[in-house]
Amino acid sequence: MSSKIPFAYGVVARTTVPSISPSLRPVQLCEKKMEAIYLNLPMARREAAELAGQLAEHGFLFSSVIPELDNGDVLKLQYLNNVQIDPAKIAVVSETARDLLDFIVQQYRERA
């Protein structure tokens, strides 16, 4: 099931995918000019770590860990479609947040 929600900067589409395989590529969403694609991987699932690594090979980056979302912790991955990151414009509130931002920016630059 898919739904589209108006958003100030474009369209946000939320889709539930019954199964994700390493062959998942965000091509169709990129062609529709979606600026960001997010995947939530349930951390309780054994295959989540392996799948996250495989998705990283296809350009997905770490975004966050969300505790207790959808009955358990979730690893959120992001795919940025031709989005330029300027770390100087991102406000962080702690050294831990700075470390996470540095990690994400490093991943982003290595992907390019």
Backbone as ProteinMPNN parsed JSONL, in Angstrom:
{"seq_chain_A": "MSSKIPFAYGVVARTTVPSISPSLRPVQLCEKKMEAIYLNLPMARREAAELAGQLAEHGFLFSSVIPELDNGDVLKLQYLNNVQIDPAKIAVVSETARDLLDFIVQQYRERA", "coords_chain_A": {"N_chain_A": [[0.842, -1.178, 0.0], [0.519, 2.223, -0.748], [0.854, 5.675, -0.099], [0.44, 9.169, -0.757], [1.552, 12.185, 0.577], [1.076, 15.639, 0.881], [3.79, 17.899, 1.127], [5.85, 20.493, 2.412], [8.127, 20.844, 0.829], [7.805, 19.288, -1.4], [6.713, 16.053, -2.332], [5.866, 13.538, -0.085], [6.206, 10.166, 0.045], [4.906, 7.267, 1.394], [5.595, 3.98, 1.739], [4.914, 0.63, 2.346], [6.912, -2.114, 2.355], [6.702, -5.489, 1.835], [8.818, -7.33, 1.831], [12.318, -6.946, 1.789], [15.007, -6.949, -0.367], [18.533, -7.373, -1.133], [18.743, -6.472, -3.697], [17.189, -4.3, -3.928], [16.735, -1.197, -5.281], [16.692, 2.301, -5.409], [15.768, 3.339, -7.834], [13.297, 3.912, -9.254], [12.048, 5.757, -7.537], [13.991, 7.733, -7.5], [13.947, 8.56, -10.146], [11.531, 9.829, -10.109], [12.177, 12.076, -8.888], [12.377, 12.129, -6.093], [13.745, 13.423, -3.217], [14.778, 12.289, -0.917], [14.996, 9.039, 0.431], [13.813, 6.804, 2.774], [14.484, 4.008, 4.837], [13.258, 1.787, 7.219], [14.667, -0.523, 9.267], [13.912, -3.298, 11.181], [15.578, -3.846, 14.136], [15.499, -6.106, 15.648], [15.374, -8.209, 13.952], [17.336, -10.789, 12.647], [18.573, -10.62, 10.134], [18.863, -7.932, 9.641], [21.288, -6.486, 10.105], [23.075, -7.553, 8.191], [21.65, -6.965, 5.869], [21.589, -4.172, 6.019], [24.266, -3.569, 5.514], [24.466, -4.493, 2.874], [22.64, -2.815, 1.618], [23.948, -0.412, 2.001], [25.958, -0.651, 0.147], [24.554, -0.014, -2.079], [24.173, 2.654, -1.893], [22.686, 3.59, 0.299], [22.615, 5.345, 3.38], [23.557, 5.584, 6.866], [21.105, 6.833, 9.067], [19.688, 7.075, 11.539], [19.038, 5.65, 14.81], [16.099, 4.48, 16.078], [14.564, 4.118, 19.041], [12.203, 1.723, 20.208], [10.203, 1.896, 18.132], [7.46, 0.95, 16.245], [7.046, -1.504, 17.709], [9.644, -2.196, 18.527], [13.239, -1.595, 18.365], [14.547, 0.422, 15.715], [16.579, 0.606, 12.867], [17.308, 3.288, 10.954], [17.77, 3.981, 7.616], [18.997, 6.109, 5.003], [18.606, 7.383, 1.705], [20.025, 9.698, -0.242], [19.079, 11.612, -2.859], [20.761, 13.163, -5.15], [21.149, 15.287, -3.385], [22.746, 17.932, -1.863], [24.955, 18.095, 0.825], [25.632, 20.325, 3.392], [27.52, 20.456, 5.986], [28.057, 22.581, 7.713], [25.725, 23.985, 7.939], [24.11, 22.54, 9.55], [22.765, 22.198, 12.677], [24.044, 20.964, 15.664], [23.652, 19.465, 18.892], [25.258, 18.253, 20.734], [28.353, 16.544, 21.512], [28.171, 13.884, 20.801], [26.16, 13.984, 18.874], [27.543, 15.504, 16.988], [29.566, 13.684, 16.314], [27.995, 11.671, 15.111], [26.938, 13.111, 12.93], [29.341, 13.682, 11.565], [30.06, 11.077, 10.852], [27.934, 10.369, 9.113], [28.285, 12.286, 7.077], [30.814, 11.55, 6.174], [30.222, 8.975, 5.141], [28.499, 9.787, 3.106], [30.191, 11.27, 1.424], [31.99, 9.285, 0.642], [30.33, 7.692, -0.835], [29.81, 9.153, -3.085]], "CA_chain_A": [[0.0, 0.0, 0.0], [1.298, 3.445, -0.855], [0.067, 6.895, -0.016], [1.216, 10.386, -0.956], [1.169, 13.233, 1.506], [1.701, 16.901, 0.485], [4.845, 18.33, 2.035], [6.263, 21.846, 2.039], [9.199, 20.844, -0.161], [7.553, 18.293, -2.437], [5.774, 14.995, -1.974], [6.389, 12.458, 0.735], [5.5, 8.915, -0.223], [5.186, 6.237, 2.386], [5.274, 2.682, 1.179], [5.311, -0.52, 3.135], [7.425, -3.169, 1.486], [6.601, -6.721, 2.612], [10.144, -7.918, 1.987], [13.363, -6.146, 1.17], [16.151, -7.76, -0.766], [19.68, -6.537, -1.454], [18.618, -5.933, -5.052], [16.365, -3.095, -3.876], [17.394, 0.025, -5.723], [15.711, 3.383, -5.386], [15.735, 3.934, -9.17], [12.001, 4.491, -9.611], [11.813, 6.957, -6.732], [14.946, 8.752, -7.955], [13.449, 9.085, -11.417], [10.4, 10.711, -9.789], [12.805, 13.218, -8.228], [12.284, 12.088, -4.636], [15.04, 13.87, -2.726], [15.274, 11.39, 0.121], [14.273, 7.783, 0.596], [14.149, 6.26, 4.084], [14.115, 2.623, 5.125], [13.32, 1.391, 8.623], [14.964, -1.945, 9.419], [13.725, -3.728, 12.57], [16.846, -4.359, 14.647], [15.281, -7.423, 16.249], [15.505, -9.216, 12.893], [18.731, -11.201, 12.467], [19.117, -10.236, 8.84], [18.917, -6.473, 9.507], [22.677, -6.018, 10.017], [23.612, -7.935, 6.883], [20.914, -6.215, 4.86], [22.043, -2.776, 6.089], [25.54, -3.517, 4.8], [24.217, -4.652, 1.442], [21.985, -1.59, 1.146], [24.987, 0.622, 1.97], [26.649, -0.812, -1.135], [23.684, 0.582, -3.098], [24.06, 4.091, -1.671], [21.942, 3.977, 1.496], [23.469, 5.826, 4.455], [23.002, 5.591, 8.218], [20.361, 8.037, 9.407], [19.479, 7.114, 12.981], [18.441, 4.504, 15.494], [14.905, 4.955, 16.772], [14.147, 3.105, 20.006], [10.791, 1.391, 20.44], [9.303, 2.285, 17.053], [6.834, -0.24, 15.65], [7.277, -2.69, 18.553], [11.056, -2.53, 18.684], [14.194, -0.612, 17.873], [14.615, 0.478, 14.259], [17.714, 1.255, 12.219], [16.797, 4.078, 9.825], [18.736, 4.28, 6.566], [18.527, 7.142, 4.087], [19.23, 7.508, 0.392], [19.884, 11.093, -0.647], [19.075, 11.641, -4.314], [21.301, 14.436, -5.643], [21.022, 16.305, -2.346], [24.051, 18.383, -1.396], [25.005, 18.274, 2.277], [26.551, 21.332, 3.908], [27.529, 20.216, 7.434], [28.1, 23.842, 8.454], [24.357, 24.485, 8.106], [23.371, 21.609, 10.41], [23.005, 22.469, 14.094], [24.114, 19.794, 16.537], [23.535, 19.918, 20.275], [26.166, 17.536, 21.624], [29.499, 15.919, 20.838], [27.68, 12.642, 20.194], [25.474, 14.379, 17.64], [28.6, 15.912, 16.05], [30.193, 12.446, 15.833], [27.053, 11.03, 14.178], [26.916, 13.907, 11.705], [30.606, 13.441, 10.861], [29.974, 9.726, 10.281], [27.011, 10.412, 7.973], [28.924, 13.07, 6.013], [31.882, 10.702, 5.627], [29.556, 7.979, 4.294], [27.955, 10.482, 1.932], [31.306, 11.617, 0.529], [32.536, 8.037, 0.094], [29.355, 7.173, -1.792], [29.849, 9.962, -4.324]], "C_chain_A": [[0.883, 1.236, 0.0], [0.374, 4.645, -0.731], [0.988, 8.083, -0.219], [0.656, 11.472, -0.057], [1.824, 14.532, 1.045], [2.701, 17.339, 1.555], [5.359, 19.672, 1.536], [7.302, 21.868, 0.916], [8.982, 19.822, -1.257], [6.521, 17.292, -1.969], [6.501, 13.955, -1.145], [5.566, 11.232, 0.421], [5.886, 7.92, 0.849], [4.698, 4.923, 1.816], [5.737, 1.609, 2.14], [5.708, -1.623, 2.175], [7.418, -4.461, 2.297], [7.934, -7.432, 2.794], [11.136, -7.061, 1.224], [14.505, -7.077, 0.824], [17.307, -6.835, -1.103], [19.598, -5.929, -2.852], [17.749, -4.679, -5.093], [17.195, -1.895, -4.293], [16.337, 1.118, -5.807], [15.502, 4.053, -6.74], [14.408, 4.614, -9.472], [11.714, 5.761, -8.818], [12.766, 8.075, -7.133], [14.469, 9.388, -9.248], [12.262, 10.025, -11.207], [10.856, 11.919, -8.978], [12.533, 13.286, -6.723], [13.666, 12.444, -4.09], [15.63, 12.94, -1.679], [14.367, 10.174, 0.22], [14.747, 7.192, 1.919], [13.67, 4.823, 4.196], [14.256, 2.392, 6.62], [13.547, -0.113, 8.683], [14.789, -2.33, 10.882], [14.992, -4.399, 13.087], [16.706, -5.721, 15.312], [15.433, -8.548, 15.225], [16.981, -9.515, 12.663], [19.353, -10.625, 11.205], [19.283, -8.725, 8.669], [20.351, -5.969, 9.335], [23.278, -6.333, 8.655], [22.952, -7.115, 5.777], [21.348, -4.748, 4.846], [23.369, -2.611, 5.349], [25.361, -3.611, 3.301], [23.554, -3.402, 0.859], [22.975, -0.427, 1.088], [25.768, 0.552, 0.66], [25.843, -0.213, -2.286], [23.403, 2.058, -2.814], [23.252, 4.533, -0.476], [22.928, 4.313, 2.606], [22.764, 5.656, 5.797], [22.256, 6.904, 8.424], [20.195, 8.147, 10.92], [19.083, 5.742, 13.5], [17.268, 5.072, 16.277], [14.451, 3.864, 17.735], [12.626, 2.957, 20.063], [9.831, 1.951, 19.391], [8.752, 1.014, 16.438], [7.213, -1.521, 16.396], [8.73, -3.118, 18.648], [11.948, -1.438, 18.121], [14.34, -0.722, 16.36], [15.904, 1.184, 13.835], [17.164, 1.974, 10.995], [17.958, 4.374, 8.882], [18.14, 5.335, 5.651], [19.299, 7.068, 2.775], [18.963, 8.93, -0.059], [20.105, 11.181, -2.146], [19.491, 13.024, -4.813], [21.075, 15.586, -4.667], [22.431, 16.655, -1.882], [23.983, 18.622, 0.114], [26.039, 19.347, 2.601], [26.545, 21.2, 5.424], [27.535, 21.499, 8.264], [26.71, 24.405, 8.718], [23.509, 23.6, 9.015], [23.752, 21.879, 11.857], [23.02, 21.158, 14.87], [24.174, 20.283, 17.982], [24.459, 19.19, 21.244], [27.332, 16.976, 20.813], [29.087, 14.608, 20.172], [26.975, 12.943, 18.882], [26.489, 14.801, 16.582], [29.278, 14.675, 15.46], [29.296, 11.731, 14.825], [26.984, 11.789, 12.856], [28.191, 13.681, 10.894], [30.6, 12.081, 10.176], [29.089, 9.719, 9.032], [27.637, 11.165, 6.8], [30.046, 12.267, 5.367], [31.295, 9.636, 4.702], [29.083, 8.614, 2.992], [29.068, 10.783, 0.926], [31.925, 10.373, -0.103], [31.615, 7.452, -0.966], [29.474, 7.877, -3.132], [30.962, 9.555, -5.264]], "O_chain_A": [[1.9, 1.271, 0.694], [-0.759, 4.619, -1.21], [2.174, 8.021, 0.104], [-0.557, 11.65, 0.051], [3.036, 14.541, 0.829], [2.463, 17.16, 2.749], [5.3, 19.946, 0.338], [7.344, 22.818, 0.134], [9.923, 19.517, -1.99], [5.562, 17.65, -1.286], [7.616, 13.546, -1.472], [4.339, 11.266, 0.526], [7.064, 7.757, 1.167], [3.53, 4.779, 1.456], [6.839, 1.685, 2.684], [4.939, -2.014, 1.298], [8.062, -4.528, 3.344], [8.151, -8.075, 3.821], [10.833, -6.524, 0.158], [14.916, -7.9, 1.641], [17.099, -5.644, -1.335], [20.311, -4.972, -3.154], [17.584, -4.064, -6.146], [18.244, -1.622, -3.709], [15.21, 0.867, -6.234], [15.1, 5.216, -6.795], [14.388, 5.769, -9.899], [11.195, 6.734, -9.367], [12.387, 9.246, -7.109], [14.571, 10.601, -9.43], [12.014, 10.911, -12.025], [10.043, 12.68, -8.453], [12.466, 14.373, -6.149], [14.657, 11.821, -4.472], [16.85, 12.82, -1.57], [13.145, 10.271, 0.108], [15.951, 7.089, 2.158], [12.594, 4.469, 3.714], [15.266, 2.764, 7.216], [12.718, -0.889, 8.208], [15.447, -1.752, 11.747], [15.43, -5.409, 12.536], [17.702, -6.414, 15.516], [15.601, -9.709, 15.597], [17.785, -8.597, 12.502], [20.507, -10.199, 11.204], [19.799, -8.283, 7.642], [20.597, -5.104, 8.495], [23.916, -5.48, 8.038], [23.622, -6.632, 4.864], [21.461, -4.147, 3.778], [23.568, -1.625, 4.64], [26.019, -2.899, 2.542], [23.869, -2.986, -0.255], [22.858, 0.444, 0.226], [26.188, 1.58, 0.128], [26.395, 0.063, -3.352], [22.505, 2.648, -3.415], [23.128, 5.734, -0.238], [23.953, 3.648, 2.756], [21.537, 5.592, 5.863], [22.724, 7.962, 8.004], [20.518, 9.175, 11.515], [18.829, 4.809, 12.737], [17.421, 6.023, 17.042], [14.002, 2.802, 17.303], [11.879, 3.932, 19.977], [8.753, 2.431, 19.739], [9.511, 0.092, 16.14], [7.647, -2.498, 15.787], [9.011, -4.302, 18.833], [11.482, -0.489, 17.489], [14.267, -1.813, 15.794], [16.264, 2.227, 14.381], [16.613, 1.337, 10.096], [18.98, 4.934, 9.278], [16.92, 5.446, 5.536], [20.484, 6.736, 2.746], [17.812, 9.326, -0.239], [21.185, 10.864, -2.644], [18.672, 13.939, -4.886], [20.838, 16.722, -5.078], [23.217, 15.769, -1.547], [23.063, 19.272, 0.608], [27.18, 19.283, 2.142], [25.674, 21.761, 6.089], [27.064, 21.498, 9.402], [26.534, 25.217, 9.626], [22.329, 23.874, 9.228], [24.925, 21.798, 12.222], [22.108, 20.341, 14.74], [24.679, 21.37, 18.262], [24.45, 19.473, 22.441], [27.291, 16.943, 19.583], [29.593, 14.263, 19.105], [27.169, 12.238, 17.892], [26.317, 14.49, 15.404], [29.536, 14.617, 14.258], [29.777, 11.239, 13.804], [26.973, 11.18, 11.786], [28.131, 13.509, 9.677], [31.078, 11.947, 9.05], [29.452, 9.13, 8.014], [27.528, 10.728, 5.655], [30.211, 12.3, 4.147], [31.808, 9.414, 3.605], [29.25, 8.045, 1.913], [28.902, 10.574, -0.276], [32.34, 10.409, -1.262], [32.077, 6.789, -1.895], [29.265, 7.274, -4.184], [31.112, 10.144, -6.334]]}, "name": "protein", "num_of_chains": 1, "seq": "MSSKIPFAYGVVARTTVPSISPSLRPVQLCEKKMEAIYLNLPMARREAAELAGQLAEHGFLFSSVIPELDNGDVLKLQYLNNVQIDPAKIAVVSETARDLLDFIVQQYRERA"}
